Amino acid sequence: MPVSESRPSVSILIAARNEAPTILACLQAIAQLDYPANAIEVLIGNDQSTDQTAALVAQFITDKPQFRLYTIDSQGAELAGKANVLAQLARYATGDLLFFTDADTQVPPTWLDQMSQSFTSNVGVVAGISLPGITLPGITLPADFAIFHRLQGIDWLYNLTLVNLLENLDIPVTAMGNNMAVSRVAYEAVGGYESLPFSVVEDYTLFRAITRLGFGFRSLLNEQVLASTKAVGTLGAFLQQRKRWMRGATALPLWMVVPLYVQYLLVPLFLLLGWLAPGLAIGLYLARFAGQTGIILYGLQRIRQTKLWPYTLLFEIYQLVIGPMAVLYYLLPIPIDWKGRRFS
């Protein structure tokens, strides 16, 4: 059913750097959004790509006037990487709402309508949910690493469901930059990306600045805002991704950071406790496993992906192995490599 013509105007911002394998699927999904065409503009920033990204985008948007491609060459004085691209795109944007997604993400047709309805006069940020390793209409999982991909999806779902539950308690945590929207009022109130300190987790930096200024936050957990994103295919790339995320997590309040590290270090912590008090260790482990499984099953039910429930059992093994590896990798003096750029 078509949406009302009175919906707010929307600018969709996409930073693209060497995204030739995925950018067309992303743009095709956006072209199918169920939203008034005259209320949408799509701004793609080609961030010095060395592949066919720019050519593919240019060809795709030839007959689509609401799509615009910008070449991003220069960097702001304090900006770099993706934050620089989004800052420059935001200057061209004219929408009442700024929507952010990634070039390797495919959003559902109901994305704009559902997200925009959550904005009120005080809400500054609305977050949807993006998962790797899930199957949506028109999206096919690659055969290689399919189990690893789906376990990454369960991992994301578990943490994003926790974010949603905390949001219900009016505790803002974070938002994923590949499925996020901010009001223009809130974006301009914090001065945009130009006024924020550079971070490799630019989405969290913007989210934190807006919520600290007193704007409200909404975390949506339903199939209408569920997007599919490309999973990480190698262990090295996965550890790099976690290192980048953990860098952002250090800015969270201490009461949030400590549980994150406890979650990642379950094996050594339970082994130590088991040596001191075996009965207590077993009891706590079973309680934690039951709670974690319940949260995942709740999240799967909310996004109507209950067919993935068997992966909740494999996720326990995945988490016990991956967690200590991620912490160790984070502590090693290895720079963060993001889209071919290195950040200390």
Secondary structure as GFF3:
##gff-version 3
##sequence-region A 1 344
A	DSSP	beta_strand	10	16	.	.	.	ID=ss1
A	DSSP	alpha_helix	23	31	.	.	.	ID=ss2
A	DSSP	three_ten_helix	37	39	.	.	.	ID=ss3
A	DSSP	beta_strand	40	46	.	.	.	ID=ss4
A	DSSP	alpha_helix	53	60	.	.	.	ID=ss5
A	DSSP	beta_strand	67	71	.	.	.	ID=ss6
A	DSSP	alpha_helix	81	92	.	.	.	ID=ss7
A	DSSP	beta_strand	97	102	.	.	.	ID=ss8
A	DSSP	beta_strand	105	106	.	.	.	ID=ss9
A	DSSP	alpha_helix	111	116	.	.	.	ID=ss10
A	DSSP	beta_strand	123	127	.	.	.	ID=ss11
A	DSSP	beta_strand	129	132	.	.	.	ID=ss12
A	DSSP	alpha_helix	146	168	.	.	.	ID=ss13
A	DSSP	beta_strand	179	183	.	.	.	ID=ss14
A	DSSP	alpha_helix	184	189	.	.	.	ID=ss15
A	DSSP	three_ten_helix	193	195	.	.	.	ID=ss16
A	DSSP	alpha_helix	202	212	.	.	.	ID=ss17
A	DSSP	beta_strand	216	219	.	.	.	ID=ss18
A	DSSP	three_ten_helix	223	225	.	.	.	ID=ss19
A	DSSP	beta_strand	226	229	.	.	.	ID=ss20
A	DSSP	alpha_helix	235	249	.	.	.	ID=ss21
A	DSSP	alpha_helix	254	264	.	.	.	ID=ss22
A	DSSP	alpha_helix	266	276	.	.	.	ID=ss23
A	DSSP	alpha_helix	278	302	.	.	.	ID=ss24
A	DSSP	three_ten_helix	306	308	.	.	.	ID=ss25
A	DSSP	alpha_helix	311	331	.	.	.	ID=ss26
A	DSSP	beta_strand	336	338	.	.	.	ID=ss27
A	DSSP	beta_strand	341	343	.	.	.	ID=ss28
###
